[in-house]
């Protein structure tokens, strides 16, 4: 795939996030990225192509922009993939990305509470984020 476009997109996201948290150019680059990569199995393909030099925060921002930029089917597939990462609970980087997508993981609140509670017990460094999501979900419903 086009690694230079991917790296440019990630670098732009990182710059715009650090600067003013407006992602104007990032959205344009993500559109180009979608044209090159397509939507099918995108989360896994991108994840395998993204260098570890990019923080999980930058990758989470990329995925959040993708959710807004993709078709409903593509967005749903990306969200389902990241929810799978939470259910697997084996890769801390993937879990951190999945927890920071500006969407609640899982449509079903009970499933979310169960998955995030388990992750919270396994990874103390993200326990507060899991508890925050659970608490806010309970407040909203």
C-alpha positions as a Markdown table, in Angstrom:
| # | Residue | x | y | z |
|---|---|---|---|---|
| 1 | Unk | 0.0 | 0.0 | 0.0 |
| 2 | Unk | 1.0 | 3.7 | -0.1 |
| 3 | Unk | 3.1 | 4.0 | 3.1 |
| 4 | Unk | 4.1 | 7.6 | 2.3 |
| 5 | Unk | 0.5 | 8.7 | 2.2 |
| 6 | Unk | -0.2 | 6.8 | 5.4 |
| 7 | Unk | 2.8 | 8.3 | 7.1 |
| 8 | Unk | 1.9 | 11.8 | 5.8 |
| 9 | Unk | -1.6 | 11.4 | 7.1 |
| 10 | Unk | -0.5 | 10.3 | 10.5 |
| 11 | Unk | 2.1 | 13.1 | 10.8 |
| 12 | Unk | -0.5 | 15.6 | 9.8 |
| 13 | Unk | -2.9 | 14.2 | 12.4 |
| 14 | Unk | -0.2 | 14.4 | 15.0 |
| 15 | Unk | 0.7 | 18.1 | 14.1 |
| 16 | Unk | -3.0 | 19.2 | 14.0 |
| 17 | Unk | -3.8 | 17.4 | 17.2 |
| 18 | Unk | -0.9 | 19.0 | 19.0 |
| 19 | Unk | -1.5 | 22.4 | 17.6 |
| 20 | Unk | -5.2 | 23.2 | 17.7 |
| 21 | Unk | -7.1 | 19.9 | 17.6 |
| 22 | Unk | -8.7 | 20.9 | 14.3 |
| 23 | Unk | -8.2 | 18.2 | 11.7 |
| 24 | Unk | -8.9 | 20.1 | 8.5 |
| 25 | Unk | -6.0 | 18.8 | 6.4 |
| 26 | Unk | -6.2 | 15.5 | 8.2 |
| 27 | Unk | -9.7 | 14.9 | 6.8 |
| 28 | Unk | -8.5 | 15.7 | 3.3 |
| 29 | Unk | -5.7 | 13.2 | 3.7 |
| 30 | Unk | -8.0 | 10.5 | 5.2 |
| 31 | Unk | -10.2 | 10.9 | 2.1 |
| 32 | Unk | -7.2 | 10.2 | -0.1 |
| 33 | Unk | -6.2 | 7.3 | 2.1 |
| 34 | Unk | -9.6 | 5.8 | 1.8 |
| 35 | Unk | -9.4 | 6.0 | -2.0 |
| 36 | Unk | -6.1 | 4.1 | -1.9 |
| 37 | Unk | -6.9 | 1.5 | 0.8 |
| 38 | Unk | -10.7 | 1.1 | 0.4 |
| 39 | Unk | -12.9 | 0.3 | 3.4 |
| 40 | Unk | -12.8 | -3.5 | 3.6 |
| 41 | Unk | -10.9 | -4.8 | 6.7 |
| 42 | Unk | -9.4 | -1.4 | 7.0 |
| 43 | Unk | -8.7 | -1.3 | 10.7 |
| 44 | Unk | -6.5 | -4.4 | 10.6 |
| 45 | Unk | -4.8 | -3.5 | 7.3 |
| 46 | Unk | -3.9 | 0.0 | 8.6 |
| 47 | Unk | -2.9 | -1.2 | 12.0 |
| 48 | Unk | -0.4 | -3.7 | 10.4 |
| 49 | Unk | 1.0 | -0.9 | 8.2 |
| 50 | Unk | 1.4 | 1.8 | 10.9 |
| 51 | Unk | 4.8 | 2.1 | 12.5 |
| 52 | Unk | 5.1 | 1.9 | 16.2 |
| 53 | Unk | 6.7 | 5.4 | 16.1 |
| 54 | Unk | 3.1 | 6.8 | 16.0 |
| 55 | Unk | 1.5 | 6.8 | 19.4 |
| 56 | Unk | -1.8 | 5.0 | 20.0 |
| 57 | Unk | -3.4 | 8.5 | 20.4 |
| 58 | Unk | -2.5 | 9.4 | 16.8 |
| 59 | Unk | -3.8 | 6.1 | 15.5 |
| 60 | Unk | -7.0 | 6.5 | 17.6 |
| 61 | Unk | -7.5 | 10.0 | 16.0 |
| 62 | Unk | -7.0 | 8.5 | 12.5 |
| 63 | Unk | -9.6 | 5.8 | 13.3 |
| 64 | Unk | -12.0 | 8.4 | 14.7 |
| 65 | Unk | -11.6 | 10.5 | 11.5 |
| 66 | Unk | -12.2 | 7.4 | 9.5 |
| 67 | Unk | -15.4 | 6.7 | 11.3 |
| 68 | Unk | -16.7 | 10.1 | 10.2 |
| 69 | Unk | -15.4 | 9.8 | 6.7 |
| 70 | Unk | -16.4 | 6.2 | 5.7 |
| 71 | Unk | -19.7 | 4.8 | 4.6 |
| 72 | Unk | -22.0 | 3.5 | 7.3 |
| 73 | Unk | -20.9 | 0.0 | 6.4 |
| 74 | Unk | -17.2 | 0.8 | 6.5 |
| 75 | Unk | -17.6 | 2.7 | 9.9 |
| 76 | Unk | -19.6 | -0.2 | 11.3 |
| 77 | Unk | -16.9 | -2.7 | 10.2 |
| 78 | Unk | -14.1 | -0.6 | 11.7 |
| 79 | Unk | -16.0 | -0.2 | 15.0 |
| 80 | Unk | -16.7 | -4.0 | 15.1 |
| 81 | Unk | -13.0 | -4.7 | 14.5 |
| 82 | Unk | -12.0 | -2.5 | 17.4 |
| 83 | Unk | -14.7 | -4.0 | 19.6 |
| 84 | Unk | -13.1 | -7.4 | 18.7 |
| 85 | Unk | -9.8 | -6.0 | 20.0 |
| 86 | Unk | -11.4 | -5.2 | 23.3 |
| 87 | Unk | -13.0 | -8.7 | 23.5 |
| 88 | Unk | -9.6 | -10.3 | 22.8 |
| 89 | Unk | -8.0 | -8.1 | 25.4 |
| 90 | Unk | -4.4 | -9.1 | 24.5 |
| 91 | Unk | -2.8 | -6.1 | 22.8 |
| 92 | Unk | -2.7 | -3.0 | 25.0 |
| 93 | Unk | -2.0 | -0.7 | 22.0 |
| 94 | Unk | -5.1 | -2.0 | 20.2 |
| 95 | Unk | -7.2 | -1.7 | 23.4 |
| 96 | Unk | -6.1 | 1.9 | 23.9 |
| 97 | Unk | -7.0 | 2.8 | 20.3 |
| 98 | Unk | -10.4 | 1.1 | 20.7 |
| 99 | Unk | -11.1 | 3.0 | 24.0 |
| 100 | Unk | -10.5 | 6.4 | 22.4 |
| 101 | Unk | -12.7 | 6.5 | 19.3 |
| 102 | Unk | -15.3 | 9.1 | 20.4 |
| 103 | Unk | -17.9 | 6.3 | 20.4 |
| 104 | Unk | -19.0 | 3.9 | 23.0 |
| 105 | Unk | -17.7 | 0.5 | 22.4 |
| 106 | Unk | -20.6 | -2.0 | 21.9 |
| 107 | Unk | -24.2 | -1.1 | 21.3 |
| 108 | Unk | -25.2 | -3.3 | 24.2 |
| 109 | Unk | -24.4 | -1.6 | 27.5 |
| 110 | Unk | -24.2 | -4.9 | 29.4 |
| 111 | Unk | -21.6 | -6.3 | 26.9 |
| 112 | Unk | -19.6 | -3.1 | 27.2 |
| 113 | Unk | -19.6 | -3.2 | 31.0 |
| 114 | Unk | -18.5 | -6.8 | 31.0 |
| 115 | Unk | -15.7 | -6.3 | 28.4 |
| 116 | Unk | -14.3 | -3.1 | 29.9 |
| 117 | Unk | -14.5 | -4.5 | 33.5 |
| 118 | Unk | -12.4 | -7.5 | 32.4 |
| 119 | Unk | -9.9 | -5.2 | 30.6 |
| 120 | Unk | -9.8 | -2.9 | 33.6 |
| 121 | Unk | -8.7 | -5.8 | 35.8 |
| 122 | Unk | -6.0 | -6.8 | 33.4 |
| 123 | Unk | -4.4 | -3.4 | 32.6 |
| 124 | Unk | -4.1 | -1.0 | 35.5 |
| 125 | Unk | -2.8 | 1.7 | 33.2 |
| 126 | Unk | -6.2 | 2.0 | 31.4 |
| 127 | Unk | -8.4 | 1.1 | 34.3 |
| 128 | Unk | -9.5 | 4.7 | 34.8 |
| 129 | Unk | -10.6 | 5.1 | 31.2 |
| 130 | Unk | -12.6 | 1.9 | 31.3 |
| 131 | Unk | -14.3 | 3.0 | 34.5 |
| 132 | Unk | -14.9 | 6.5 | 33.0 |
| 133 | Unk | -16.7 | 4.9 | 30.0 |
| 134 | Unk | -18.7 | 2.6 | 32.1 |
| 135 | Unk | -19.8 | 5.4 | 34.5 |
| 136 | Unk | -20.7 | 7.8 | 31.7 |
| 137 | Unk | -22.7 | 5.1 | 29.8 |
| 138 | Unk | -24.7 | 4.4 | 33.0 |
| 139 | Unk | -25.4 | 8.1 | 33.4 |
| 140 | Unk | -26.7 | 8.4 | 29.9 |
| 141 | Unk | -29.0 | 5.4 | 29.9 |
